Amino acid sequence: MKTCRRFNTVRAQYEREIEFMLAHSERYAGRPAAKASAKQAASAKQRMARALSSHVGRCPECG
């Protein structure tokens, strides 16, 4: 699938955010902060999917 520069930028931002949260979760395993960070990462994955799918629906270059 050919995507535009904006799509790649949005995806990279979300992936970086998710990576930071998962790394924090691993670093503090067994603590309440780790559990919260893991939940936030899962939520960010859902937000990323929603944002990218709506982008593809609106973008003439991607869709």
Secondary structure, DSSP 8 states (H G I E B T S, - for coil): ----HHHHHHHHHHHHHHHHHHHHHHHTTTSHHHHHHHHHHHHHHHHHHHHHHHHHHH-TTT-
